[in-house]
């Protein structure tokens, strides 16, 4: 697996994506299967990334002094802001879910059928195992987890 920093042309939004290989990225990019998670633009390119260079093996590593447990990390988000962001995400997800169709455990099969043209394109949500989700990604099929867990309709009283 390889991770790339990507950015869209429309809004210059930066995001990270994992691929099986550089060839897998190039193939998905050519078929416009990669889309910006912020604006949906499929004109995506690799962003400049800082290389990860390890320390020389003959050098001692320097350990940063520990900060007190109650001290916030530099650039940390306050708990109040985090709660507000999570509430906003949950509200947006609740607004969007009624526009999609619940397919339950058939999510991977339904997504694959739409991708292969065996079923009409539709907005769907459902359940997939980590292995099924990885197989969809490996095949260039766009799917992402819901950010806020939901109760399946058949499990609601």
GROMACS elastic network, one bead per residue, 0.5 to 0.9 nm:
[ bonds ]
;  ai    aj funct       b0    kb
    1    18     6  0.65518   500
    1    19     6  0.56014   500
    1    21     6  0.61520   500
    2    17     6  0.84138   500
    2    18     6  0.55588   500
    2    19     6  0.53067   500
    2    20     6  0.61888   500
    2    21     6  0.59825   500
    2    22     6  0.74357   500
    3    16     6  0.68141   500
    3    17     6  0.56280   500
    3    19     6  0.62834   500
    3    20     6  0.88347   500
    3    21     6  0.88882   500
    4    15     6  0.84727   500
    4    16     6  0.57448   500
    4    17     6  0.55920   500
    4    18     6  0.64405   500
    4    19     6  0.79003   500
    4    25     6  0.88196   500
    4    46     6  0.66909   500
    4    47     6  0.77065   500
    4    49     6  0.78126   500
    5    14     6  0.68341   500
    5    15     6  0.57814   500
    5    17     6  0.66375   500
    5    45     6  0.87336   500
    5    46     6  0.59658   500
    5    47     6  0.52769   500
    5    48     6  0.71546   500
    5    49     6  0.64123   500
    6    13     6  0.81521   500
    6    14     6  0.56239   500
    6    15     6  0.53265   500
    6    16     6  0.58456   500
    6    17     6  0.71780   500
    6    36     6  0.85118   500
    6    44     6  0.65976   500
    6    45     6  0.56092   500
    6    48     6  0.81953   500
    7    10     6  0.89841   500
    7    11     6  0.82888   500
    7    12     6  0.55504   500
    7    13     6  0.52191   500
    7    15     6  0.61796   500
    7    16     6  0.85127   500
    7    36     6  0.73118   500
    7    43     6  0.85978   500
    7    44     6  0.56646   500
    7    45     6  0.56752   500
    7    46     6  0.62960   500
    7    47     6  0.56864   500
    8    11     6  0.60965   500
    8    13     6  0.55838   500
    8    14     6  0.70255   500
    8    15     6  0.86767   500
    8    35     6  0.78309   500
    8    36     6  0.59671   500
    8    39     6  0.84512   500
    8    40     6  0.86596   500
    8    41     6  0.62360   500
    8    42     6  0.71417   500
    8    43     6  0.57755   500
    8    45     6  0.64705   500
    8    46     6  0.88300   500
    9    12     6  0.53842   500
    9    13     6  0.79331   500
    9    41     6  0.73486   500
    9    42     6  0.84161   500
    9    43     6  0.57510   500
    9    44     6  0.62978   500
    9    45     6  0.77293   500
   10    13     6  0.79655   500
   10    39     6  0.78174   500
   10    41     6  0.63523   500
   10    42     6  0.89595   500
   10    43     6  0.75590   500
   10    44     6  0.89199   500
   11    14     6  0.89282   500
   11    38     6  0.86360   500
   11    39     6  0.73406   500
   11    41     6  0.83165   500
   13    36     6  0.72434   500
   13    37     6  0.86348   500
   13    38     6  0.70390   500
   13    39     6  0.81350   500
   14    36     6  0.82175   500
   14    47     6  0.74247   500
   15    36     6  0.74673   500
   15    37     6  0.77035   500
   15    38     6  0.88293   500
   15    47     6  0.88249   500
   17    34     6  0.89942   500
   18    21     6  0.86506   500
   18    25     6  0.85401   500
   19    22     6  0.71160   500
   19    23     6  0.87348   500
   19    24     6  0.61856   500
   19    25     6  0.59692   500
   19   137     6  0.81446   500
   19   138     6  0.74792   500
   20    23     6  0.80853   500
   20    24     6  0.59536   500
   20    25     6  0.77577   500
   20   138     6  0.68451   500
   21    24     6  0.50598   500
   21    25     6  0.65282   500
   21    26     6  0.87850   500
   22    25     6  0.51216   500
   22    26     6  0.62618   500
   22    27     6  0.86487   500
   23    26     6  0.50045   500
   23    27     6  0.60590   500
   23    28     6  0.85530   500
   24    27     6  0.51473   500
   24    28     6  0.61536   500
   24    29     6  0.84388   500
   24   138     6  0.79959   500
   24   140     6  0.83481   500
   25    28     6  0.52264   500
   25    29     6  0.59309   500
   25    30     6  0.84962   500
   25    34     6  0.85912   500
   26    29     6  0.50446   500
   26    30     6  0.60429   500
   26    31     6  0.86046   500
   27    30     6  0.51846   500
   27    31     6  0.62901   500
   27    32     6  0.85772   500
   27    33     6  0.86931   500
   27   140     6  0.85625   500
   28    31     6  0.51328   500
   28    32     6  0.60361   500
   28    33     6  0.51350   500
   28    34     6  0.62891   500
   28   139     6  0.88630   500
   28   140     6  0.60226   500
   29    33     6  0.60790   500
   29    34     6  0.59586   500
   29    42     6  0.81135   500
   29    43     6  0.81056   500
   29    44     6  0.70507   500
   29    45     6  0.78586   500
   30    33     6  0.77550   500
   31    34     6  0.82353   500
   31   140     6  0.88565   500
   32    35     6  0.74004   500
   32    42     6  0.55684   500
   32    43     6  0.71016   500
   32    44     6  0.80880   500
   33    42     6  0.69294   500
   33   140     6  0.62972   500
   33   141     6  0.71478   500
   33   142     6  0.67488   500
   34    40     6  0.88768   500
   34    41     6  0.84415   500
   34    42     6  0.56941   500
   34    43     6  0.80578   500
   34    44     6  0.68321   500
   34   140     6  0.81129   500
   34   142     6  0.73700   500
   35    38     6  0.86632   500
   35    39     6  0.80964   500
   35    40     6  0.51492   500
   35    41     6  0.53258   500
   35    43     6  0.73008   500
   35    44     6  0.67611   500
   35   142     6  0.83678   500
   36    39     6  0.56514   500
   36    41     6  0.52237   500
   36    42     6  0.63555   500
   36    43     6  0.82498   500
   36    44     6  0.71252   500
   37    40     6  0.56885   500
   37    41     6  0.81782   500
   38    41     6  0.82672   500
   41    44     6  0.71729   500
   46    49     6  0.84373   500
   54    57     6  0.84543   500
   55    58     6  0.84023   500
   55    59     6  0.69474   500
   55    60     6  0.85631   500
   55    61     6  0.76014   500
   56    59     6  0.54751   500
   56    60     6  0.84666   500
   57    60     6  0.79550   500
   63    66     6  0.86364   500
   64    67     6  0.88743   500
   66    69     6  0.85362   500
   67    70     6  0.83593   500
   67    71     6  0.66579   500
   67    72     6  0.86436   500
   67    73     6  0.81718   500
   68    71     6  0.53325   500
   68    72     6  0.85100   500
   69    72     6  0.78770   500
   71    74     6  0.89917   500
   72    75     6  0.81172   500
   72    76     6  0.61387   500
   72    77     6  0.85738   500
   72    78     6  0.85295   500
   73    76     6  0.51549   500
   73    77     6  0.86970   500
   77    80     6  0.82757   500
   77    81     6  0.64535   500
   77    82     6  0.64626   500
   78    81     6  0.52733   500
   78    82     6  0.62569   500
   78    83     6  0.87066   500
   79    82     6  0.50055   500
   79    83     6  0.61331   500
   79    84     6  0.86281   500
   80    83     6  0.51632   500
   80    84     6  0.62926   500
   80    85     6  0.87166   500
   81    84     6  0.50451   500
   81    85     6  0.61365   500
   81    86     6  0.85972   500
   82    85     6  0.51087   500
   82    86     6  0.61412   500
   82    87     6  0.85243   500
   83    86     6  0.51864   500
   83    87     6  0.61041   500
   83    88     6  0.86194   500
   84    87     6  0.50367   500
   84    88     6  0.61416   500
   84    89     6  0.86369   500
   85    88     6  0.50733   500
   85    89     6  0.62164   500
   85    90     6  0.86338   500
   86    89     6  0.50503   500
   86    90     6  0.61188   500
   86    91     6  0.85545   500
   86   148     6  0.83720   500
   87    90     6  0.50764   500
   87    91     6  0.60955   500
   87    92     6  0.86381   500
   88    91     6  0.50961   500
   88    92     6  0.61904   500
   88    93     6  0.85736   500
   89    92     6  0.52268   500
   89    93     6  0.61219   500
   89    94     6  0.85686   500
   89   147     6  0.74795   500
   89   148     6  0.75623   500
   90    93     6  0.51278   500
   90    94     6  0.60921   500
   90    95     6  0.86067   500
   90   147     6  0.77590   500
   90   148     6  0.60023   500
   91    94     6  0.50860   500
   91    95     6  0.62318   500
   91    96     6  0.87780   500
   92    95     6  0.50232   500
   92    96     6  0.62741   500
   92    97     6  0.87103   500
   93    96     6  0.51223   500
   93    97     6  0.59964   500
   93   146     6  0.78300   500
   93   147     6  0.79310   500
   93   148     6  0.74905   500
   94    97     6  0.54850   500
   94    98     6  0.73394   500
   95    98     6  0.66756   500
   95    99     6  0.79377   500
   96    99     6  0.55330   500
   96   100     6  0.71918   500
   97   100     6  0.53700   500
   97   101     6  0.78556   500
   97   102     6  0.87000   500
   97   124     6  0.86371   500
   97   125     6  0.77916   500
   98   101     6  0.74053   500
   99   123     6  0.72395   500
   99   124     6  0.86140   500
  100   122     6  0.74377   500
  100   125     6  0.65049   500
  101   122     6  0.77699   500
  101   123     6  0.62401   500
  101   125     6  0.61042   500
  101   126     6  0.82959   500
  102   107     6  0.83678   500
  102   123     6  0.89863   500
  102   124     6  0.58821   500
  102   125     6  0.50684   500
  102   126     6  0.54891   500
  102   152     6  0.81565   500
  102   153     6  0.78849   500
  103   106     6  0.55644   500
  103   107     6  0.55655   500
  103   110     6  0.74549   500
  103   124     6  0.66037   500
  103   125     6  0.61427   500
  103   126     6  0.50680   500
  103   127     6  0.77716   500
  104   107     6  0.60091   500
  104   125     6  0.73231   500
  104   127     6  0.53649   500
  104   128     6  0.83182   500
  104   152     6  0.73684   500
  104   153     6  0.87670   500
  104   154     6  0.89624   500
  105   108     6  0.76550   500
  105   109     6  0.86723   500
  105   126     6  0.61703   500
  105   128     6  0.62047   500
  105   129     6  0.87253   500
  106   109     6  0.53618   500
  106   110     6  0.59660   500
  106   111     6  0.85232   500
  106   126     6  0.71627   500
  106   127     6  0.72182   500
  106   128     6  0.77037   500
  107   110     6  0.51524   500
  107   111     6  0.60269   500
  107   112     6  0.84844   500
  107   124     6  0.75842   500
  107   125     6  0.67107   500
  107   126     6  0.51136   500
  107   127     6  0.57165   500
  107   128     6  0.60543   500
  108   111     6  0.52058   500
  108   112     6  0.60756   500
  108   113     6  0.85551   500
  108   126     6  0.85050   500
  108   127     6  0.79088   500
  108   128     6  0.61397   500
  108   129     6  0.87437   500
  108   132     6  0.62718   500
  108   133     6  0.71458   500
  108   135     6  0.87665   500
  108   136     6  0.70826   500
  109   112     6  0.51254   500
  109   113     6  0.60629   500
  109   114     6  0.86969   500
  110   113     6  0.50830   500
  110   114     6  0.63161   500
  110   115     6  0.86147   500
  110   119     6  0.77033   500
  110   124     6  0.82022   500
  111   114     6  0.52762   500
  111   115     6  0.61661   500
  111   116     6  0.86756   500
  111   119     6  0.88225   500
  111   121     6  0.87658   500
  111   122     6  0.89706   500
  111   124     6  0.79066   500
  111   136     6  0.81381   500
  111   141     6  0.74463   500
  111   142     6  0.84456   500
  111   143     6  0.80076   500
  112   116     6  0.60858   500
  112   117     6  0.85357   500
  112   118     6  0.84732   500
  112   119     6  0.88498   500
  112   136     6  0.73915   500
  112   141     6  0.71778   500
  113   116     6  0.51927   500
  113   117     6  0.61087   500
  113   119     6  0.53424   500
  113   120     6  0.83176   500
  113   121     6  0.89592   500
  114   117     6  0.50873   500
  114   118     6  0.58611   500
  114   120     6  0.58479   500
  114   121     6  0.54136   500
  114   122     6  0.77024   500
  115   118     6  0.77033   500
  115   119     6  0.80433   500
  115   121     6  0.79038   500
  115   141     6  0.66876   500
  115   142     6  0.89100   500
  116   119     6  0.77575   500
  117   120     6  0.68630   500
  117   121     6  0.80192   500
  119   122     6  0.85878   500
  125   146     6  0.84835   500
  126   152     6  0.79044   500
  127   152     6  0.87629   500
  128   131     6  0.79016   500
  128   132     6  0.57479   500
  128   133     6  0.60206   500
  129   132     6  0.51102   500
  129   133     6  0.61851   500
  129   134     6  0.85729   500
  130   133     6  0.50935   500
  130   134     6  0.61210   500
  130   135     6  0.86305   500
  131   134     6  0.50921   500
  131   135     6  0.61726   500
  131   136     6  0.86823   500
  132   135     6  0.50733   500
  132   136     6  0.62836   500
  132   137     6  0.87479   500
  133   136     6  0.51556   500
  133   137     6  0.63547   500
  133   138     6  0.86580   500
  133   143     6  0.74286   500
  133   144     6  0.81656   500
  133   145     6  0.88332   500
  134   137     6  0.50669   500
  134   138     6  0.60459   500
  134   139     6  0.85977   500
  135   139     6  0.62174   500
  135   140     6  0.87151   500
  135   141     6  0.86018   500
  136   139     6  0.51911   500
  136   140     6  0.63847   500
  136   141     6  0.50611   500
  136   142     6  0.72278   500
  136   143     6  0.72846   500
  137   140     6  0.50479   500
  137   141     6  0.54080   500
  137   142     6  0.65056   500
  137   143     6  0.72342   500
  138   141     6  0.74899   500
  139   142     6  0.89160   500
  144   147     6  0.87838   500
  145   148     6  0.86509   500
  145   149     6  0.88907   500
  146   149     6  0.64253   500
  146   150     6  0.81394   500
  150   153     6  0.88339   500
  151   154     6  0.82830   500
  151   155     6  0.64442   500
  151   156     6  0.66972   500
  152   155     6  0.53589   500
  152   156     6  0.68231   500
  153   156     6  0.54596   500
  153   157     6  0.88191   500
  154   157     6  0.82003   500
